[in-house]
Amino acid sequence: AVVSTQSTGFGGWNTKYYIGYNVPSYEMLGSNGNNYKLELPFVDHTYDNMVVDSARLRVILPEGCSDFEVVYPDFEITREPDEVVKTYLDTFGRPVLIFNAKNLEES
């Protein structure tokens, strides 16, 4: 995680917070035959009454995933073009879905 602050003399306290982590699939992945459904929060709980100016979510799926359908929540999300990331022993690479949202509040 990276945290940077700005002194109060230059417009108030601003904090940028970056976090990345892996999530065990059994917590957020369900299946129905050969179809799988991944449900996850756009922004995980970090602080009580949290307000987020902007957030970027990168979802890295397993190699071989295709034909995905995205169902969006009740707030505005923009989707960037998909990317592919290659890791150790990957042949084709893993699809990466990238989403952005602004002005989020914890509900």
Secondary structure, 3 states (H helix, E strand, C coil): CEEEECCHHHCCCCEEEECCCCCCHHHHEEEECCEEEECCCCCCCCCCCCEEEEEEEEEECCCCCCCCCCCCCCCCCEECCCEEECCCCCCCCEEEEEEEEEEEECC
